[in-house]
C-alpha cells in the first residue's frame, strides 16, 4: 500500500482514498500539527489507475519532490523512494511497506 514516511518521527502515512490531503489543519485527511512551515491544506496525494501523484495546494512554503519545487495545482508523479518536502518537513514516498 503506498505511503509516506515522515523522516522526523518515522510515522507512516497510508493513503486510504483517491484524493488524500496533508496539512496542519484538522480538516486535512492527515494532520501535521506540530510544524508551522506546513500550510493548513498543504498538498494532496492523488491515486489514479494505480499511479500516485502529488499536488501542491498553493502552500506558503511550497512542496518539493526530490528538490524540485512543484508548480501549484499541477500533478507530479511520485516514484518509489522520492523525497517529498512540505516546507521544512521531509517525507519519503514508498509503494510497499517493505521498501
DSSP file (Angstrom, degrees, kcal/mol; ACC not computed):
  #  RESIDUE AA STRUCTURE BP1 BP2  ACC     N-H-->O    O-->H-N    N-H-->O    O-->H-N    TCO  KAPPA ALPHA  PHI   PSI    X-CA   Y-CA   Z-CA
    1    1 A X              0   0    0      0, 0.0    93,-0.1     0, 0.0     0, 0.0   0.000 360.0 360.0 360.0 127.3    0.0    0.0    0.0
    2    2 A X        +     0   0    0     13,-0.1    13,-1.2    12,-0.1     2,-0.3  -0.260 360.0 153.4 -60.9 144.8    1.5    3.4   -1.0
    3    3 A X  E     -AB  14  94A   0     91,-2.6    91,-2.9    11,-0.2     2,-0.4  -0.982  40.3-117.1-161.5 167.7    2.5    5.6    1.9
    4    4 A X  E     -AB  13  93A   0      9,-2.0     9,-3.2    -2,-0.3     2,-0.6  -0.910  19.7-147.7-110.1 144.4    4.8    8.4    3.1
    5    5 A X  E     -AB  12  92A   0     87,-2.2    87,-1.7    -2,-0.4     2,-0.7  -0.966  15.8-136.3-111.6 120.6    7.3    8.0    5.9
    6    6 A X  E >>  - B   0  91A   0      5,-3.0     4,-3.3    -2,-0.6     3,-0.5  -0.663  11.2-153.3 -77.8 115.8    7.8   11.1    8.0
    7    7 A X  T 34 S+     0   0    0     83,-2.3    -1,-0.2    -2,-0.7    84,-0.1   0.875  88.2  55.9 -59.5 -42.1   11.6   11.4    8.4
    8    8 A X  T 34 S+     0   0    0     82,-0.5    -1,-0.2     1,-0.2    83,-0.1   0.847 128.4  12.8 -62.0 -36.4   11.4   13.3   11.7
    9    9 A X  T <4 S-     0   0    0     -3,-0.5    -2,-0.2     2,-0.1    -1,-0.2   0.576  92.4-121.6-119.3 -14.6    9.3   10.8   13.5
   10   10 A X     <  +     0   0    0     -4,-3.3    -3,-0.2     1,-0.3    -2,-0.1   0.479  56.6 158.2  79.7   1.9    9.2    7.6   11.4
   11   11 A X        -     0   0    0     -5,-0.4    -5,-3.0    -6,-0.1     2,-0.5  -0.319  35.6-139.5 -60.6 139.0    5.4    7.9   11.2
   12   12 A X  E     -A    5   0A   0     -7,-0.2     2,-0.6    -3,-0.1    -7,-0.2  -0.901  12.0-161.7-105.1 128.5    3.9    6.0    8.3
   13   13 A X  E     -A    4   0A   0     -9,-3.2    -9,-2.0    -2,-0.5     2,-0.3  -0.917   6.8-163.7-115.2 105.9    1.0    7.8    6.5
   14   14 A X  E     -A    3   0A   0     -2,-0.6     2,-0.7   -11,-0.2   -11,-0.2  -0.647  18.0-129.5 -88.0 145.5   -1.2    5.5    4.4
   15   15 A X        +     0   0    0    -13,-1.2   -13,-0.1    -2,-0.3     5,-0.0  -0.858  26.6 177.3 -96.6 116.6   -3.5    6.9    1.7
   16   16 A X        +     0   0    0     -2,-0.7     2,-0.3     3,-0.0    -1,-0.1   0.203  61.3  39.0-109.7  15.9   -6.9    5.5    2.2
   17   17 A X  S    S-     0   0    0      1,-0.1     3,-0.1     0, 0.0    30,-0.1  -0.978  88.8-101.2-156.2 162.8   -8.8    7.4   -0.5
   18   18 A X  S    S+     0   0    0     -2,-0.3    29,-2.7     1,-0.2     2,-0.5   0.799 115.3  34.3 -61.4 -31.1   -8.2    8.6   -4.1
   19   19 A X  E    S-F   46   0B   0     27,-0.2     2,-0.5     2,-0.0    27,-0.2  -0.960  76.5-179.9-127.0 113.9   -7.5   12.2   -3.0
   20   20 A X  E     -F   45   0B   0     25,-2.8    25,-3.2    -2,-0.5     2,-0.3  -0.955  12.4-151.0-122.0 119.1   -5.8   12.4    0.3
   21   21 A X  E     -F   44   0B   0     -2,-0.5     9,-1.7    23,-0.2     2,-0.4  -0.641   6.8-164.7 -96.3 148.7   -4.9   15.8    1.8
   22   22 A X  E     +Fg  43  30B   0     21,-2.7    21,-1.8    -2,-0.3    20,-0.9  -0.985  31.9 108.9-127.3 138.3   -2.0   16.6    4.2
   23   23 A X  E    S- g   0  31B   0      7,-1.9     9,-2.8    -2,-0.4    17,-0.3  -0.987  72.9 -81.8 174.9-178.6   -1.6   19.7    6.2
   24   24 A X  S    S+     0   0    0     15,-2.6    16,-0.2    -2,-0.3    17,-0.1   0.674  93.0  94.2 -80.0 -19.3   -1.7   21.5    9.6
   25   25 A X  S >  S-     0   0    0     15,-2.1     3,-1.3    14,-0.3    -2,-0.2  -0.400  78.5-130.1 -77.3 149.9   -5.5   21.8    9.7
   26   26 A X  T 3  S+     0   0    0      1,-0.2    -1,-0.1    -2,-0.1     5,-0.1   0.671 108.4  68.2 -67.2 -16.5   -7.8   19.3   11.4
   27   27 A X  T 3  S+     0   0    0      3,-0.1    -1,-0.2    13,-0.0    -6,-0.1   0.623  80.1  96.5 -78.9 -13.1   -9.7   19.3    8.1
   28   28 A X  S <  S-     0   0    0     -3,-1.3     3,-0.2    12,-0.2    -6,-0.1  -0.406  85.8-122.2 -70.8 152.9   -6.8   17.6    6.3
   29   29 A X  S    S+     0   0    0      1,-0.3     2,-0.4    -8,-0.2    -7,-0.2   0.852 107.1  26.5 -64.6 -33.2   -7.0   13.8    5.9
   30   30 A X  E    S-g   22   0B   0     -9,-1.7    -7,-1.9    -5,-0.1     2,-0.5  -0.978  85.5-146.4-131.3 121.6   -3.7   13.6    7.8
   31   31 A X  E     -g   23   0B   0     -2,-0.4     2,-0.6    -3,-0.2    -7,-0.2  -0.733  14.2-171.3 -93.2 129.4   -2.8   16.4   10.2
   32   32 A X    >   +     0   0    0     -9,-2.8     3,-0.7    -2,-0.5     6,-0.2  -0.791  23.1 163.6-111.7  81.7    0.8   17.5   10.7
   33   33 A X  T 3   +     0   0    0     -2,-0.6    -1,-0.1     1,-0.2    -9,-0.1   0.523  56.6  65.4 -85.2  -7.5    0.0   19.8   13.6
   34   34 A X  T 3  S+     0   0    0      1,-0.1     2,-0.4    -3,-0.1    -1,-0.2   0.111  88.9  69.9-106.8  23.1    3.5   20.3   15.1
   35   35 A X    X   -     0   0    0     -3,-0.7     3,-1.4     3,-0.1    -1,-0.1  -0.893  54.4-165.8-143.5 110.3    5.1   22.2   12.2
   36   36 A X  T 3  S+     0   0    0     -2,-0.4    -1,-0.1     1,-0.3   -12,-0.1   0.595  86.8  71.6 -72.6  -9.5    4.2   25.8   11.3
   37   37 A X  T 3  S+     0   0    0     49,-0.1     2,-0.4     2,-0.1    24,-0.4   0.696  83.4  84.5 -73.6 -19.4    6.0   25.5    8.0
   38   38 A X  S <  S-     0   0    0     -3,-1.4    -3,-0.1    -6,-0.2   -15,-0.1  -0.725  82.1-130.4 -87.4 129.1    3.2   23.2    6.8
   39   39 A X    >   -     0   0    0     -2,-0.4   -15,-2.6   -17,-0.1     3,-0.8  -0.209  28.2 -99.2 -72.8 168.4    0.2   25.0    5.4
   40   40 A X  T 3  S+     0   0    0      1,-0.3   -15,-2.1   -17,-0.3     2,-0.4   0.940 121.2   9.4 -56.8 -52.7   -3.4   24.2    6.5
   41   41 A X  T 3  S+     0   0    0    -18,-0.2    -1,-0.3    16,-0.2   -18,-0.3  -0.766  86.8 167.0-124.8  83.4   -4.1   22.0    3.5
   42   42 A X    <   -     0   0    0    -20,-0.9    15,-2.5    -3,-0.8    17,-0.4   0.915  54.3  -6.1 -71.3 -50.1   -0.5   21.9    2.1
   43   43 A X  E     -FH  22  56B   0    -21,-1.8   -21,-2.7    13,-0.2     2,-0.4  -0.948  54.7-138.0-147.9 162.3   -0.6   19.1   -0.5
   44   44 A X  E     -FH  21  55B   0     11,-2.4    11,-2.2    -2,-0.3     2,-0.5  -0.992   9.7-147.4-127.2 132.8   -2.9   16.4   -2.0
   45   45 A X  E     -FH  20  54B   0    -25,-3.2   -25,-2.8    -2,-0.4     2,-0.5  -0.875  20.3-162.5 -94.3 128.6   -1.9   12.8   -2.9
   46   46 A X  E     -FH  19  53B   0      7,-2.7     7,-2.7    -2,-0.5     2,-0.6  -0.956   6.6-160.8-117.7 128.3   -3.9   11.7   -5.9
   47   47 A X  E     + H   0  52B   0    -29,-2.7     2,-0.4    -2,-0.5     5,-0.2  -0.942  16.7 168.8-111.0 120.2   -4.2    8.0   -6.8
   48   48 A X  E >   - H   0  51B   0      3,-2.7     3,-2.2    -2,-0.6    -2,-0.0  -0.986  68.7 -21.0-133.6 122.9   -5.3    7.2  -10.4
   49   49 A X  T 3  S-     0   0    0     -2,-0.4     3,-0.1     1,-0.3    -1,-0.1   0.852 126.8 -50.2  50.6  41.6   -5.2    3.8  -12.0
   50   50 A X  T 3  S+     0   0    0      1,-0.3     2,-0.4     0, 0.0    -1,-0.3   0.536 116.2 114.2  78.0   6.7   -2.6    2.5   -9.5
   51   51 A X  E <   -H   48   0B   0     -3,-2.2    -3,-2.7    28,-0.0     2,-0.4  -0.889  56.5-141.3-112.8 143.2   -0.3    5.5  -10.1
   52   52 A X  E     +H   47   0B   0     26,-0.4    26,-2.9    -2,-0.4     2,-0.3  -0.867  20.4 175.6-111.4 135.8    0.4    8.1   -7.4
   53   53 A X  E     -HI  46  77B   0     -7,-2.7    -7,-2.7    -2,-0.4     2,-0.4  -0.897  17.7-143.8-130.0 159.0    0.7   11.9   -7.9
   54   54 A X  E     -HI  45  76B   0     22,-2.4    22,-2.3    -2,-0.3     2,-0.4  -0.966  11.3-165.8-125.4 147.1    1.2   14.8   -5.6
   55   55 A X  E     -H   44   0B   0    -11,-2.2   -11,-2.4    -2,-0.4     2,-0.4  -0.998  17.1-135.3-133.7 128.1   -0.3   18.3   -6.0
   56   56 A X  E     -H   43   0B   0     18,-0.5    17,-2.5    -2,-0.4     2,-0.6  -0.722  11.8-148.3 -83.0 131.8    0.8   21.5   -4.1
   57   57 A X        -     0   0    0    -15,-2.5   -16,-0.2    -2,-0.4   -14,-0.1  -0.332  59.2 -79.9 -97.3  50.7   -2.3   23.4   -2.9
   58   58 A X  S    S-     0   0    0     -2,-0.6    -1,-0.1     1,-0.1   -15,-0.1   0.904  72.6-173.2  55.1  44.2   -0.7   26.9   -3.2
   59   59 A X        -     0   0    0    -17,-0.4     3,-0.3     1,-0.1    -1,-0.1  -0.288  31.1-125.6 -69.5 154.1    1.1   26.4    0.1
   60   60 A X  S    S+     0   0    0      1,-0.2    -1,-0.1     2,-0.1   -22,-0.1   0.915 109.2  32.6 -65.5 -45.0    3.0   29.2    1.7
   61   61 A X  S    S-     0   0    0    -24,-0.4    26,-0.5     1,-0.1    -1,-0.2   0.232 110.2-128.2-103.9  12.8    6.3   27.3    2.0
   62   62 A X        -     0   0    0     -3,-0.3    25,-2.2    24,-0.1     2,-0.4   0.381  10.7-100.1  68.1 162.7    5.9   25.1   -1.2
   63   63 A X  E     -C   86   0A   0      7,-0.3     7,-2.9    23,-0.2     2,-0.4  -0.957  33.7-166.3-119.7 139.4    6.1   21.4   -1.9
   64   64 A X  E     -CD  85  69A   0     21,-2.6    21,-2.3    -2,-0.4     2,-0.5  -0.959  12.8-159.0-127.6 143.9    9.2   19.8   -3.4
   65   65 A X  E >  S-CD  84  68A   0      3,-2.2     3,-1.9    -2,-0.4    19,-0.2  -0.985  86.2 -19.0-121.7 119.0    9.8   16.4   -4.9
   66   66 A X  T 3  S-     0   0    0     17,-3.4    18,-0.1    -2,-0.5    -1,-0.1   0.866 130.2 -51.4  50.4  41.4   13.5   15.4   -5.0
   67   67 A X  T 3  S+     0   0    0     16,-0.4     2,-0.5     1,-0.2    -1,-0.3   0.326 112.4 118.5  85.5  -7.3   14.4   19.0   -4.5
   68   68 A X  E <   -D   65   0A   0     -3,-1.9    -3,-2.2     1,-0.0    -1,-0.2  -0.822  64.6-126.0 -96.3 124.4   12.3   20.4   -7.4
   69   69 A X  E     -D   64   0A   0     -2,-0.5     2,-0.3    -5,-0.2    -5,-0.2  -0.424  24.4-125.8 -68.5 141.0    9.6   22.8   -6.4
   70   70 A X        -     0   0    0     -7,-2.9     2,-0.5    -2,-0.1    -7,-0.3  -0.627  14.8-121.2 -86.7 143.8    6.1   22.0   -7.6
   71   71 A X    >   -     0   0    0     -2,-0.3     3,-2.2     3,-0.1   -15,-0.4  -0.743  44.2-103.5 -78.3 124.1    4.0   24.3   -9.6
   72   72 A X  T 3  S+     0   0    0     -2,-0.5   -15,-0.2     1,-0.3     3,-0.1  -0.194 103.3  14.3 -52.8 135.5    0.8   24.9   -7.5
   73   73 A X  T 3  S+     0   0    0    -17,-2.5     2,-0.5     1,-0.2    -1,-0.3   0.394  99.0 114.6  83.3  -3.1   -2.1   23.0   -8.9
   74   74 A X    <   -     0   0    0     -3,-2.2   -18,-0.5   -18,-0.1    -1,-0.2  -0.892  64.6-128.8-106.7 125.1    0.0   20.7  -11.2
   75   75 A X        -     0   0    0     -2,-0.5     2,-0.4   -20,-0.1   -20,-0.2  -0.477  22.9-164.7 -71.5 136.7    0.1   17.0  -10.5
   76   76 A X  E     -I   54   0B   0    -22,-2.3   -22,-2.4    -2,-0.2    -6,-0.0  -0.988  24.2-111.6-125.2 132.6    3.6   15.5  -10.3
   77   77 A X  E     -I   53   0B   0     -2,-0.4     2,-0.6   -24,-0.2   -24,-0.3  -0.330  24.9-143.5 -61.3 136.4    4.3   11.7  -10.5
   78   78 A X        -     0   0    0    -26,-2.9   -26,-0.4     4,-0.0     2,-0.3  -0.926  16.2-165.3-103.2 122.8    5.6   10.1   -7.3
   79   79 A X    >   -     0   0    0     -2,-0.6     3,-2.4     1,-0.1    14,-0.2  -0.772  37.8 -83.3-103.9 152.4    8.2    7.4   -7.8
   80   80 A X  T 3  S+     0   0    0     -2,-0.3    14,-0.2     1,-0.3    -1,-0.1  -0.288 118.0  19.4 -54.0 130.1    9.2    4.9   -5.1
   81   81 A X  T 3  S+     0   0    0     12,-3.0    -1,-0.3     1,-0.3    13,-0.1   0.400  86.1 152.0  89.2  -1.8   11.9    6.5   -2.9
   82   82 A X    <   -     0   0    0     -3,-2.4    11,-2.8    11,-0.2     2,-0.6  -0.352  43.4-131.6 -62.8 140.3   11.0   10.1   -3.9
   83   83 A X  E     - E   0  92A   0      9,-0.2   -17,-3.4     7,-0.0     2,-0.5  -0.856  23.2-165.1 -95.9 123.4   11.8   12.6   -1.2
   84   84 A X  E     -CE  65  91A   0      7,-2.5     7,-2.8    -2,-0.6     2,-0.5  -0.930   3.3-167.1-112.2 127.9    8.9   15.0   -0.6
   85   85 A X  E     -CE  64  90A   0    -21,-2.3   -21,-2.6    -2,-0.5     2,-0.6  -0.966  11.0-171.7-115.8 131.0    9.3   18.2    1.3
   86   86 A X  E >  S-CE  63  89A   0      3,-2.5     3,-2.0    -2,-0.5     2,-0.3  -0.934  76.7 -50.6-115.0 102.0    6.4   20.3    2.6
   87   87 A X  T 3  S-     0   0    0    -25,-2.2   -49,-0.1    -2,-0.6   -23,-0.1  -0.565 123.1 -24.0  62.4-127.0    8.2   23.4    3.8
   88   88 A X  T 3  S+     0   0    0     -2,-0.3     2,-0.5    -3,-0.1    -1,-0.3   0.294 115.3 105.9 -97.4  10.1   11.0   22.0    6.1
   89   89 A X  E <   - E   0  86A   0     -3,-2.0    -3,-2.5   -54,-0.1     2,-0.4  -0.800  58.7-153.4 -93.2 126.0    9.1   18.8    6.8
   90   90 A X  E     + E   0  85A   0     -2,-0.5   -83,-2.3    -5,-0.2   -82,-0.5  -0.833  17.3 172.3-109.9 137.8   10.7   15.8    4.9
   91   91 A X  E     -BE   6  84A   0     -7,-2.8    -7,-2.5    -2,-0.4     2,-0.4  -0.915  22.9-139.9-132.9 158.0    8.9   12.6    3.8
   92   92 A X  E     -BE   5  83A   0    -87,-1.7   -87,-2.2    -2,-0.3     2,-0.4  -0.993  19.7-135.4-120.5 131.1    9.9    9.5    1.7
   93   93 A X  E     -B    4   0A   0    -11,-2.8   -12,-3.0    -2,-0.4     2,-0.4  -0.703  25.1-176.5 -85.9 131.9    7.3    8.0   -0.6
   94   94 A X  E     -B    3   0A   0    -91,-2.9   -91,-2.6    -2,-0.4     3,-0.1  -0.984  25.1-157.7-129.5 140.5    7.1    4.2   -0.6
   95   95 A X  S    S+     0   0    0     -2,-0.4     2,-0.3   -93,-0.2    -1,-0.1   0.834  83.8  22.3 -81.5 -35.3    5.0    1.9   -2.8
   96   96 A X  S >  S-     0   0    0      1,-0.1     3,-1.3   -94,-0.1    -1,-0.2  -0.921  79.5-115.4-133.2 156.8    5.1   -1.0   -0.3
   97   97 A X  T 3  S+     0   0    0     -2,-0.3    -1,-0.1     1,-0.3   -95,-0.0   0.859 113.7  53.2 -59.0 -37.8    5.8   -1.4    3.4
   98   98 A X  T 3         0   0    0      1,-0.2    -1,-0.3    -3,-0.0    -4,-0.0   0.555 360.0 360.0 -79.0  -6.7    9.0   -3.4    2.9
   99   99 A X    <         0   0    0     -3,-1.3    -1,-0.2     0, 0.0    -2,-0.1   0.495 360.0 360.0 -69.1 360.0   10.6   -0.8    0.5
